Amino acid sequence: MAETETSGSGDPARTIATLWGTRPSPKRGPKHTLTTAQVISAAIAIADRDQDLAALSMRRVAESLGVGTMSLYTYVASRDDLVEAMLDHVYGEAVEALGERGDVPWEEGLREVARVNWDLCMRHPWVLQVFTGRPPLGPHTIAKYERELSAIEGICLTDVEMDAVITLVQTHVEGVARRRVEADRAVRRTGMTDEQWWRAVGPLVAKVFDASRFPIAARVGEAAGQAHQSAHNPEHAYAFGLDRLISGVAALVEERSREA
């Protein structure tokens, strides 16, 4: 995975103004021929195509729009602000996908939260390069959080526990999605699928590996390798981990229900 960037790195007042569309238009200079939304969409298209934020620059965005680089700074003040706006924009896709809370069991709702976040990472792998310890507090980011929380509203959890459950789901999804994206990049870089790599490296390792020294690793590694035909299966890890996570939350809900 390419180098991680950090949201919340720009000037807070300027960033919030960009995210909420309250940044004033410049009083001097040429009249705007674009919208801020067009600039953000062009940047997202570049990041989606490259599947990497490293090469995203204001110059490339400007070139894709047929305007001068300096003119972009009248729409978005910095690259940091642009990345935060990109994140908030794609989070709008999750808001739409989650929809309003329906009359479904919380377990199903939480699985939907996980699925929507997984799909978002697969469509826009570059989001995994942004550490969001300081999330972009734009309208879509907050709406996404609202709809995620609504999946577990009213099940006897405290507000802090609700926040922790959503964070836990997101952390699980993002961790496994990162492995999936890295695996896809390895395939593109080497021209070899995981199954092809496994078949090539397996006989070579067998010649030098002494199973008697590592009996547990040998047994479990062989079973997992045969099951997945690779060293790791992100989809299996996603499903297995989510099942265990929901089981754990269910135990907590039961405990809180008994205390109520």
JORA-V141015 format. One record per residue. N is the residue number from 1. SS is DSSP state (a for helix, b for strand, c for the rest). PSI is psi as a letter, one per 20 degrees, with the letter a starting at -180 (NA if undefined). Layout:
n = (N	N)
ss = (SS	SS)
psi = (PSI	PSI)
This chain:
n = (1	2	3	4	5	6	7	8	9	10	11	12	13	14	15	16	17	18	19	20	21	22	23	24	25	26	27	28	29	30	31	32	33	34	35	36	37	38	39	40	41	42	43	44	45	46	47	48	49	50	51	52	53	54	55	56	57	58	59	60	61	62	63	64	65	66	67	68	69	70	71	72	73	74	75	76	77	78	79	80	81	82	83	84	85	86	87	88	89	90	91	92	93	94	95	96	97	98	99	100	101	102	103	104	105	106	107	108	109	110	111	112	113	114	115	116	117	118	119	120	121	122	123	124	125	126	127	128	129	130	131	132	133	134	135	136	137	138	139	140	141	142	143	144	145	146	147	148	149	150	151	152	153	154	155	156	157	158	159	160	161	162	163	164	165	166	167	168	169	170	171	172	173	174	175	176	177	178	179	180	181	182	183	184	185	186	187	188	189	190	191	192	193	194	195	196	197	198	199	200	201	202	203	204	205	206	207	208	209	210	211	212	213	214	215	216	217	218	219	220	221	222	223	224	225	226	227	228	229	230	231	232	233	234	235	236	237	238	239	240	241	242	243	244	245	246	247	248	249	250	251	252	253	254	255	256	257	258	259	260)
ss = (c	c	c	c	b	b	c	c	c	c	c	a	a	a	a	a	a	a	a	c	c	c	c	c	c	c	c	c	c	c	c	c	c	c	c	a	a	a	a	a	a	a	a	a	a	a	a	a	a	a	c	c	c	c	c	c	c	a	a	a	a	a	a	a	a	c	c	c	a	a	a	a	c	c	c	c	c	c	a	a	a	a	a	a	a	a	a	a	a	a	a	a	a	a	a	a	a	a	c	c	c	c	c	c	c	a	a	a	a	a	a	a	a	a	a	a	a	a	a	a	a	a	a	c	a	a	a	a	a	b	b	c	c	c	c	c	c	c	a	a	a	a	a	a	a	a	a	a	a	a	c	c	c	c	c	c	c	c	a	a	a	a	a	a	a	a	a	a	a	a	a	a	a	a	a	a	a	a	a	a	a	a	a	a	a	a	a	a	a	a	c	c	c	a	a	a	a	a	a	a	a	a	a	a	a	a	a	a	c	c	c	c	c	c	a	a	a	a	a	a	a	a	a	a	a	a	a	a	c	c	c	c	c	a	a	a	a	a	a	a	a	a	a	a	a	a	a	a	a	a	a	a	a	a	a	a	a	a	a	c)
psi = (p	r	p	q	r	p	r	j	i	a	p	g	g	g	g	h	h	g	h	j	k	j	p	q	q	q	h	r	r	q	q	p	i	r	q	h	h	h	g	g	h	h	g	g	h	g	h	g	g	h	k	p	i	h	j	p	q	h	g	h	g	g	h	h	i	k	r	q	g	h	h	h	i	i	g	p	h	r	h	g	h	g	g	h	h	g	g	h	g	h	h	h	h	h	g	g	h	h	a	q	p	r	m	q	q	h	g	g	h	h	h	h	g	g	g	g	h	g	h	g	h	h	h	m	h	h	h	i	i	o	o	k	h	n	q	o	l	r	h	h	g	h	h	g	g	g	h	g	h	h	h	j	p	k	k	j	q	r	h	h	h	g	g	h	g	g	g	g	g	g	g	g	g	h	g	h	h	g	h	g	g	h	g	h	h	h	g	h	h	i	j	p	r	g	g	g	g	g	h	g	h	g	h	g	h	h	h	i	p	o	h	h	h	m	h	g	h	g	g	g	g	g	g	g	g	h	h	i	k	r	i	q	n	h	g	g	h	g	g	g	h	h	g	h	g	h	g	g	h	h	h	g	g	g	g	h	h	h	h	NA)
